[in-house]
Amino acid sequence: MSASNTNLEKQAKRHRGPLIGIAFALAWAAVLFAGFMIWTAYQADNPTAQSPAAYITE
């Protein structure tokens, strides 16, 4: 079934806000992911925790 009364301009106007919100959320997630990757790479060069192998005594 198709809608009998479609007004594409009105629908585009109504969907603009949610689409901008979705784009903002995706951009924010990309920024957080990039920050996490940079932080992880930095931590790999300067480990702060002791290796689990150090706890094994033979």
MOZITA-V691189 format. One record per residue. N is the residue number from 0. SS is DSSP state (H for helix, E for strand, C for the rest). Layout:
BEGIN
n->(N;N)
ss->(SS;SS)
END
This chain:
BEGIN
n->(0;1;2;3;4;5;6;7;8;9;10;11;12;13;14;15;16;17;18;19;20;21;22;23;24;25;26;27;28;29;30;31;32;33;34;35;36;37;38;39;40;41;42;43;44;45;46;47;48;49;50;51;52;53;54;55;56;57)
ss->(C;C;C;C;C;C;C;H;H;H;H;H;H;H;H;H;H;H;H;H;H;H;H;H;H;H;H;H;H;H;H;H;H;H;H;H;H;H;H;H;H;H;H;H;H;C;C;C;C;C;C;H;H;H;H;C;C;C)
END
